[in-house]
């Protein structure tokens, strides 16, 4: 999946199982590639070299011979340098293949991930566990929130007040649900992934009950449709993906 990004380039989501093959194709199309400078992003705090000898990082850049750039944003940063050997140190392997496989291994690592999706009137909360993320606990629901009214005057104000009350009640129920779903996993959750509508989530950030979980939130926000169970079940495809900003040669 790809889309245009601000400042040029295209964003592509690549599953960790496909990352090494994708980079091999990238190198073949652009006359070879090297692992360039790695930098810290999101929760990462350090900088280092793409060979894996620097400090913990969140972004690793692969530079092609013709000037193309594939900037890989690692899910759940930082990417530690102490990752186990990925099996790429073999005859004929590209110099950067080992680093690519380390990124993929980090993305595939077993974690307990909580997901909280909210749109006005709908919500979904779930906890994924296991090496191939499985939905271990979840709850999905909806609350009626009327759309905006085209009427004017007193009727408009009365409708707006009713809508605000419905929205506040819906968000309160969403927060209560998330706390109930996440609570049994308190202290075991490695990361929290947020998604849905940013404005609704911004309101929920003021709820003190959610503070321990929001402190674990990753940088990436999932823009997803109405939070149904099928949408919730599909989120590992997004939160495990390596986001690549692909820039063509000048």
QUIHUDA-V949795 format. One record per helix or strand. SS is the DSSP state (helix for helix, strand for strand). FROM is the first residue (numbers start at 1). TO is the last residue. If there is no record, write none. Layout:
ss=[SS SS]
from=[FROM FROM]
to=[TO TO]
This chain:
ss=[strand strand helix strand strand strand strand strand strand helix strand strand strand helix strand helix helix strand helix helix strand]
from=[2 10 16 33 48 57 59 69 79 97 113 122 134 153 191 198 208 217 229 236 242]
to=[4 14 29 39 49 57 64 73 79 108 119 129 142 183 196 204 214 222 233 239 247]
